[in-house]
Amino acid sequence: MLSGTNVQAVKADLRAQTVETASWAYANSGTRFKVFAQRGVPRTPQEKLDDAAQVHRHTGAAPTVALHIPWDRTDDYAALAAYAGERGLRLGAINANVFQDDDYRLGSVCHPEAGVRRKALDHLLECVDIMDATGSRDLKLWFSDGTNYPGQDDIRARQDRLCDALAAVYERLGDDQRMLVEYKLFEPAFYTMDVPDWGTAYAHCLRLGEKAQVVVDTGHHAPGTNIEFIVALLLREGKLGGFDFNSRFYADDDLMVGAADPFQLFRIMYEVIRGGGFTPGVAFMLDQCHNIEAKIPAIIRSVMNVQEATAKALLVDRAALSAAQQTGDVLAANAVLMDAYNTDVRPLLGEVREELGIDPDPVAAYHRSGWGQKIIDERVGGTQAGWGA
């Protein structure tokens, strides 16, 4: 451990940290080419919550679960929230889906036809109704809208349509609810995406008001993008609402967070802490697809990866860093960050878990629990949850 570190303060911060898991990560997923089914995959939203409860049980840090509509559609959302509560969980962000319908071939809220735009807007408003029933705070919006060819549609007109739809949803939000606007560089549209970057999302959120904030998906940028700069700027402007954590090697790979570039994750978490974003106002959410690996242990490992990056970021000697920056000592400043990053924080996190009354090795504890075999034995028949392909 680095000298001069207030270990108890670091432990307190780590005990307070939570990471929201995604319901769809427990279901079957894959690429555009193939979805590989796994044994024991949930068939209902309730079974997804059962699996999420195992992640929280073994990490102590994953008490909320994001829903995706219509993938998690049910007849009684209040009952689903109660089901979650019985398992020590809460329902988190409600994610809208305006990309898996034939009508959305040319877009959803940005579509040139008013009837399609109305259909998409009605779905977004339905998601706010669901928030009312579940007690969810966040509505997360990602739009696949865009164009594939120059001249296909009027770029500015599409922004006008997007603005109108967002304003209608914003008006529907309750006092304690907010809208998180996501962005993506490309895919499925390849010429223009209607919300391609943080600047576009920020501009719309700025126009809307305080209840609209930007969500940063760590896989939605061009190669080499300095994501921590985006995080620092959005925090400075009070517009960072949360993260969709995952990893990428090439594009939107949706791999386990921290798998491709753990140093990047550390740098992002340092800017979150330095910028005052280590609060409930910035949601740490996983948005990953576990295509070939076992899902529950992969999600446990992902939560642990976020915790490890956070612990290292909390160990940065900010006084020493500031002193080096003020004197222009480039190497000393970099060394402060590297010393924290190179610290093995696993023993510290093991202590934190033991103090929470859980096993210091969550993955090993999960495997010993027998849950993986239990769900394989019991979840036989029916239709597994997944997004097709």
Secondary structure, DSSP 8 states (H G I E B T S, - for coil): --TT--HHHHHHHHHH---BEEGGGGSB-B-SS-B---TT--SSHHHHHHHHHHHHHHHS---EEEEETTTT--S-HHHHHHHHHHTT-EEEEEE---SSSGGGGG-STT-SSHHHHHHHHHHHHHHHHHHHHHT--EEEE----EESSTTSS-HHHHHHHHHHHHHHHHHH--TT-EEEE---SSSS-SSEESS-SHHHHHHHHHHH-TTEEEEEETTSS-TT--HHHHHHHHHHTT-EEEEEE-B-SSSS--B-TTSS-HHHHHHHHHHHHHTT--STTSEEEE----SSS-HHHHHHHHHHHHHHHHHHHHT--HHHHHHHHHTT-HHHHHHHHHHHHTS--HHHHHHHHHHTTS-S-HHHHHHHHTHHHHHHHH--SS---B---
